[in-house]
Amino acid sequence: MIDLRSDTVTRPTPAMREAMARAEVGDDVWGDDPTVAALEAAVAERAGKAAGLFLPSGTQSNLAALLTHCQRGDAFIAGQLAHIYRDEGGGAAALGGIQAQPIEHDPDGTLPLDKVQAAIKGADIHHARTRLLALENTFRGRVLPADYQTEAIALARAHGLATHLDGARLFNAAVASGRPLAALCEGFDSVSLCFSKGLGAPVGSVLVGNEAFIARARRWRKTLGGGMRQVGILAAGCHHALEHHVGRLAEDHARARQLADGLADIEGIAVQACDTNMVFLAVREADGRALEAHLASRGILAAVGATTRLVLHLDISDDAIPRILAAFRTFVARAGA
Ligand SMILES: *Cc1c(COP(=O)(O)O)cnc(C)c1O
């Protein structure tokens, strides 16, 4: 099966399973798990931050960050299509009493800074207090431009806002841009990184920030039910990914480009390439269901919708690309017949 639905579908490799099986463990709620501590320290160092916190999911990592930055009645600014606003079950509102202020994206995925500025509320008691600007990198497979990062952080600082980066796929951004992870984290008060996406670990995210921030986030993690015990078994999978699966993300990016180029040559398919491991395409709405079924009949899983996202990852090898292209070609040939 060629599963293009997401890079979350990867299975741990035999070497990763071995590292997990060998992991030294202790009760991490008591601070006794050396494997978790080693992962937190290693990720913090790579990110250029003082401290790290291991959490079971990116959603919980983003939520712990929101709860640490904001109080009840505070507001955070994020993109209308940002995961932290749109895809996390409304956690900020449901569990934190934190109001989201969504902003429309520019076509390149960034949040226009004049609109961000206009959305920052002053001290007037009528308003929720704007406390935080949350950005996402990569966003829909695109790398946030370096200048934009600098300008957005400067704007937030000038208005006394904290900054959070949802870096679920920040390692993809680092590999695609050739910039060190620490440069992509620079200036942000907190950054959330996922290991269960392209890096191929079964579970785990790490939130990084300064010592005081992480100490408070650790408290929220416990409140959210994310305090885990002999969890070095999972952290070991993430540490293995950090050491062995970062550089190879370039292969996913190359395959995504190859797939995008091949699809662009097929008439009737509008393709949008991105910088990293995703290909976005539009097919006529009427064809969506039929395309999904056609691909499935050829052993290819894809979630076809208004815009369809094909995601490349660890479990997709070079020989999958011609198979995927062939399946699209036969579909278009049939639909056109
Ligand atoms: C996957 C993802 C998350 C976190 O998702 P979990 O499934 O909770 O780990 C957060 N932000 C972005 C942009 C993501 O893609």
PDBQT file of the ligand as one rigid body, heavy atoms in Angstrom, charges set to zero:
ROOT
HETATM    1  C1  LIG A 401       0.295  17.360  13.082  1.00  0.00    +0.000 C 
HETATM    2  C2  LIG A 401       0.369  18.777  13.446  1.00  0.00    +0.000 A 
HETATM    3  C3  LIG A 401       0.247  19.185  14.771  1.00  0.00    +0.000 A 
HETATM    4  C4  LIG A 401       0.060  18.255  15.936  1.00  0.00    +0.000 C 
HETATM    5  O1  LIG A 401      -0.717  17.191  15.708  1.00  0.00    +0.000 OA
HETATM    6  P1  LIG A 401      -0.841  15.904  16.641  1.00  0.00    +0.000 P 
HETATM    7  O2  LIG A 401      -1.541  14.975  15.742  1.00  0.00    +0.000 OA
HETATM    8  O3  LIG A 401      -1.614  16.319  17.821  1.00  0.00    +0.000 OA
HETATM    9  O4  LIG A 401       0.531  15.456  16.999  1.00  0.00    +0.000 OA
HETATM   10  C5  LIG A 401       0.343  20.537  15.041  1.00  0.00    +0.000 A 
HETATM   11  N1  LIG A 401       0.551  21.421  14.061  1.00  0.00    +0.000 NA
HETATM   12  C6  LIG A 401       0.684  21.071  12.782  1.00  0.00    +0.000 A 
HETATM   13  C7  LIG A 401       0.941  22.102  11.750  1.00  0.00    +0.000 C 
HETATM   14  C8  LIG A 401       0.594  19.731  12.430  1.00  0.00    +0.000 A 
HETATM   15  O5  LIG A 401       0.722  19.382  11.155  1.00  0.00    +0.000 OA
ENDROOT
TORSDOF 0
